[in-house]
Amino acid sequence: MKDETSQRLERIEASVAHLEHQVEQLNEVVIEQGKLVERLKKEVQRQSTAMQTLELERMKANNPKPPHH
């Protein structure tokens, strides 16, 4: 009986160790994805600002100011 309990405990400990390793790996992936999301958000913001600037310049070019009197 004691041998059976000892074997079960060893299997449980091995499973826990395996799960801990998987959690560490998943955590690393989540951290990297978080960094990537932040970089992509900054890039989208930069692109959006550039597009707005281009659109404003296009609108100004298509609507010249009337001459002063």
Buried (B, 14 or more C-beta within 10 A) or exposed (E): EEEEEEEEEEEEEEEEEEEEEEEEEEEEEEEEEEEEEEEEEEEEEEEEEEEEEEEEEEEEEEEEEEEEE
